Each structure stands twice: as C-alpha cells, then as structure tokens.
Amino acid sequence: MKTIKTFVAVIALSFVSFTTFAQSITASASTLDGAEAKIAAQAKQEGAVYKITSARFDNGAMISAELSK
C-alpha cells in the first residue's frame, strides 16, 4: 500500500513539474511559414520545444504555441 501511495505521489509531482515549464506564446506575420519561424526562433532562444495549439490566416497569419522544456 505504501508503494502505491509513493507511486501516485511521484506521478502527481512529475505532472506538476512538467506543467510549470509550459509557456504560451503567439506570433504573427504575413504568412503561416513566417509566423512559425518566429515561434521556432523564440523556442530555440529559450532552449525549449514548441507545439502549435492554433493557427489562423485572415489578412495575416497568427499562430499560438506552447513552449516546454
């Protein structure tokens, strides 16, 4: 029983630790490729990876992404 409680605590703390480093960012440009390039540059500067969460193209492109280390 003690092992199960320890396992659950480790899983819960690792999830909290992972979400602490997540950061949402946005970028805009005239094309989707340009906006993604800005996201990639910000991620590289911070030593993080990115996951695009939304993209929109009307009169210009706008991308939202989440950075995580």
N, C-alpha and C positions, 0 to 999 in steps of 0.2 A: 504494500500500500504506500509506503514511504517513497519507493522508487517511482510509482505512478505520479505522485504529487510533485516530486522533483522534476520529472519529465515534463509535466504540464507547465510548471513554473519556468523552465528553460525555454520552452516553445513560446510562451507568452512574452517573456522578456526579449527574446530574439526578434519577435514581431514588432515590439515597441521600439527596439533599437533600429530596426530597418526603416520604419516609417519616420523616424526622427530626421533622417538624412534626405528625405524626399523634398523637393522644391519645385513649385510650379513656375514656369516662365512662358512668355509669349514673344513672338517676333512677327514683324510684318515686312513685306517687300512687294515688288510689282509682280513677282512670280512665286509659285509654291516652292520651286527649287531654291530661290533666293532666300525665302523665309526659313527653309530647312537648313540652309547653310549657316544662317545666323544662329539658329538653335544649336547646331553641331559645334560652332565656334565657342559658344558660351559653355557648352558641356565640356569641351576639351580644356578650356581655360580653368575650369573648376575641378578637373580630373574626375569627371562623372560620366555616366552613360545617360542617354535620354530615350524616352518613349513618347511618341506623339500621341496626344489624347484627343485632339480635334484639329481640323483644318478647314478653312473657309476661303472661297475665292469669289469676290464680288467685283468691285472696282480695283481691288488689290488683294493680295494673299495675306492671310493671318493664320498662324499656327500656334497652338498651345501644346506644351510638352511638360513632362515631369522628369526632373533630374534626380538620379540616385547614385550614390557612391558604392 
